Amino acid sequence: MSITRGTSSGPMILGIIGGVLALPAALCAGVCGAAAGAVASGAIDPNMLDGSEEAAMEAAETIATASSATGGVFMVLGIIAAIIGIVGGILGKKNPSLSGGLLIGAGVLIGASVFVANFFALVVAILFIIGGILAFTQKKEVIEA
């Protein structure tokens, strides 16, 4: 029986770095998602922030209530993507095909939060997708067991 292993450490490095960066990106996705959800629901008028303390407090309360729905979803997606990306990176040499699939899946999951103006997640998604492509295209060695 033969075992196929990867020879490149690129997917492992990109997966681990992307996973570590995905955790703060997930928190940012929660905040950005909460703000986007509040604006989309019409709870906050972007023009109402006139600099007064009362307007700022009202906006903060509205964003806090909207964060439980919209922001929470994007935060959970980001945390799941971080875990999947780290696992995919660790498997980069052991099982390159599984690693590539996990890294590309994590890139798609974290990339979903780009729609709420979380461009920090875009960097993480690019890292995951490049790592997944490297895992699929890397030179593989066959070990006879």
Steps between C-alpha positions, in 0.01 A plus 500: 500500500637841410457829681508834318663783692564861416848645479427871544461672834320795335144379567587436865651846547218680318234299684641570844567870433155536345340320795671727752400811304146367455424529871524882512333510158209305651464757777513778244238315296272502803531875542475575128205264466322665789545846351395384154197323643395810690535722195325249273208461736453875507565518873787743445493780253863566401421873497377506862849505646537873541778482758280535808536262790130406496514397134812294564338321797185426299708363213704283739186353656351423160821338377518291818151361444564428133829323575326199651362400161713619212835540673475172685454303180809649337704459818412131528580446131837667553586287803399180318710608200799565727477151650455335160791701359735402781404132465542522123840659543616233742397228253693670216776240480315199633196508269533773234163441332302526824710799603428681173127440533494620860704812424285599203185435704635716783582773249144499370355507853711791618457673165127523564564772757646726230138588415474693828808712415744281695800535273733349761322172428580543131872470580435184701282354223776562247753326726272199541423472128866531399586235759228272362621542144857427611381186680337371182785592265802419715744229407394178666706200600369145517615296797468122481389356830 
